[in-house]
Structures are given as C-alpha cells and as structure tokens.
Amino acid sequence: MILFDGIGAYDIISFNQCPTALQKMLSERFNKRPRLDYNMRWVLRSKIHKATVTEANLEYIGSMTIDEELIEKVGLWPGEKVLVVDNTNGARLETYVIKGKRGSGIICVNGASAHLIKKGDEVIIMGFELTDKPIKPESILVDKRNRFVKFL
C-alpha cells in the first residue's frame, strides 16, 4: 500500500506492519508539517457605544446607515460587517455599514434588521479584526443625539 500525505511525500507500507508502527510513522510524518493556525483571533477594533437609533427602515434592502463622522472616529469602512447589540431589548445581529450624512447623527437600521431594532433603541455597534497580535480598539461614547462625547 502507498500512503500519500497530500504534500508530495509518500511511504510504502506493507499490510503486515503492526498498527502501532503504522500509527507512529503517521504521527512522525504529520507532526513535521508546518502549523497553519498561527494563533489568529477575532478582536474588537471599533466600537460606537450607546448610540440611539434615529430610523428603522424596513423597506430598505439591508445594512445600517451611520453618520460619516462616527464611522471615521472609530475606523469603520463602508461595507464592513458589524455586530449590533440592542441595549433596549437584547437583540444581536450582524449587518454592514453604509455611510450616512456627516454630522447628521444618523443611526438607521435598514431592511429585516428593523424587525429586531426599533427607532429610539440604544445600541452598541462593533467592528472586529482578525489578527495574531493584541490591538487597542477605537471606542467612542455618543450622546442621545449621536454626537461624539469622548473616546473610551
């Protein structure tokens, strides 16, 4: 029998080899392969804390519209996936960012998300990054009109 390990190396193994020897040989072969996980983790990179939803538009096709000033302060990108947590009712959902008018304070939940998050609800909006090193997130606190108060 020929054993191929997927990298291009192979060994010829007779059927009469004992299972223990076969297991040892396989263990030695595969333990020499490079690790592929590199200890990557999803970590918080951006956070808008205590934002108030100004609109919930069920008819719009998906996403969340956020004031451009807030997007820039925390380093989010239009089209970026975000996790939204509703402090008012406990709902959690993922959607993506659409750039809203600068200085407007807009936080608009669009599409099906409007079934879970309503106008007037308090939310936390978070973006994450896959990295092999700890990073310091850009977190901001906003007031009831979604105006920047301070970095957290």
TAHU-V547836 format. One record per residue. N is the residue number from 1. PSI is psi in whole degrees, -180 to 180 (999 if undefined). OMEGA is omega in whole degrees, -180 to 180 (999 if undefined). D_LAST is the distance of its C-alpha to the last C-alpha in whole Angstrom. Layout:
# TAHU-V547836
{{N PSI OMEGA D_LAST} {N PSI OMEGA D_LAST}}
This chain:
# TAHU-V547836
{{1 140 177 62} {2 130 179 60} {3 122 -179 56} {4 129 -175 54} {5 7 176 50} {6 -10 -179 49} {7 -19 -178 48} {8 -8 178 52} {9 147 179 53} {10 161 177 56} {11 149 174 58} {12 125 -175 61} {13 131 177 62} {14 152 -179 65} {15 -17 -178 65} {16 1 175 66} {17 141 -178 63} {18 151 -178 62} {19 -33 -179 59} {20 -45 179 57} {21 -40 178 58} {22 -45 179 57} {23 -42 180 54} {24 -45 -179 53} {25 -42 179 54} {26 -42 180 51} {27 -46 180 49} {28 -41 -178 50} {29 -50 -173 50} {30 -24 178 46} {31 -13 177 44} {32 -10 180 45} {33 147 178 43} {34 146 176 40} {35 141 -177 37} {36 -7 -175 35} {37 -31 177 32} {38 16 176 30} {39 41 179 27} {40 143 180 25} {41 150 172 22} {42 122 -180 20} {43 154 178 16} {44 130 178 13} {45 -35 -175 13} {46 140 179 11} {47 127 172 9} {48 113 -171 10} {49 133 175 9} {50 37 175 12} {51 150 178 14} {52 128 180 17} {53 123 -178 20} {54 -23 -180 23} {55 151 171 25} {56 107 -172 27} {57 94 -178 30} {58 -30 -175 32} {59 -18 -179 34} {60 151 -177 32} {61 91 171 32} {62 170 171 29} {63 -177 178 25} {64 122 179 22} {65 128 -177 22} {66 137 176 19} {67 128 -178 19} {68 -36 180 19} {69 -42 179 16} {70 -40 177 14} {71 -47 -178 15} {72 -39 -178 15} {73 -36 -178 12} {74 -3 176 11} {75 25 174 14} {76 160 177 16} {77 145 170 20} {78 135 -178 22} {79 -11 -179 24} {80 141 177 22} {81 135 177 22} {82 153 171 19} {83 130 180 18} {84 126 179 18} {85 126 180 18} {86 111 179 19} {87 -22 -177 18} {88 -44 -176 21} {89 -1 177 24} {90 -1 180 22} {91 148 176 23} {92 137 177 22} {93 160 174 23} {94 141 177 23} {95 -164 178 23} {96 162 -173 23} {97 135 167 21} {98 136 -179 23} {99 125 177 22} {100 172 -178 23} {101 129 -180 24} {102 131 176 21} {103 2 -177 20} {104 -23 -175 22} {105 11 -176 19} {106 131 168 21} {107 98 -174 20} {108 123 176 23} {109 125 -175 24} {110 153 174 27} {111 -148 -175 30} {112 -26 178 31} {113 -26 -179 27} {114 -14 173 28} {115 -29 -175 30} {116 -34 -176 27} {117 128 -174 24} {118 161 175 26} {119 134 180 25} {120 -14 178 23} {121 149 176 21} {122 131 -176 17} {123 161 169 16} {124 131 -179 13} {125 124 -174 14} {126 137 173 13} {127 149 -176 15} {128 162 180 16} {129 140 175 18} {130 119 -175 21} {131 161 175 21} {132 6 180 23} {133 148 174 21} {134 145 177 17} {135 158 177 14} {136 118 -179 11} {137 152 172 9} {138 107 -178 8} {139 134 178 5} {140 154 173 5} {141 136 177 7} {142 159 178 10} {143 -173 -177 13} {144 -21 178 16} {145 12 179 18} {146 35 174 15} {147 140 179 14} {148 131 177 11} {149 -55 -180 9} {150 162 172 6} {151 142 179 4} {152 999 999 0}}
